[in-house]
Amino acid sequence: MNTSAASQEARDAMRETTSYQGNGRAQTTVDSVVSDALDKGREAAHAMRDVSDNFVEALDESIKTRPYATLALVAAVGFVFGAAWWRR
């Protein structure tokens, strides 16, 4: 389910809930809360993309400038994950 479909589903559910109350002010409040939540979700998604892009750029630079150190780091991380997985 994509973000727009989820947001529409949330709005529909909130409209059904507030229609039973018969209070237009509650509807406005619910719409405001849903809108704020969607905005914060979009901001978080953009922030994650920025972090991901920065990580990829740093990794590319590290591979180009220090290939053996990068290989050693990846091997160490793989060893730690393997050891943790084996102990389970």
Secondary structure by P-SEA (a helix, b strand, c coil): ccaaaaaaaaaaaaaaaaaaaccaaaaaaaaaaaaaaaaaaaaaaaaaaaaaaaaaaaaaaaaaccaaaaaaaaaaaaaaaaaaaaac
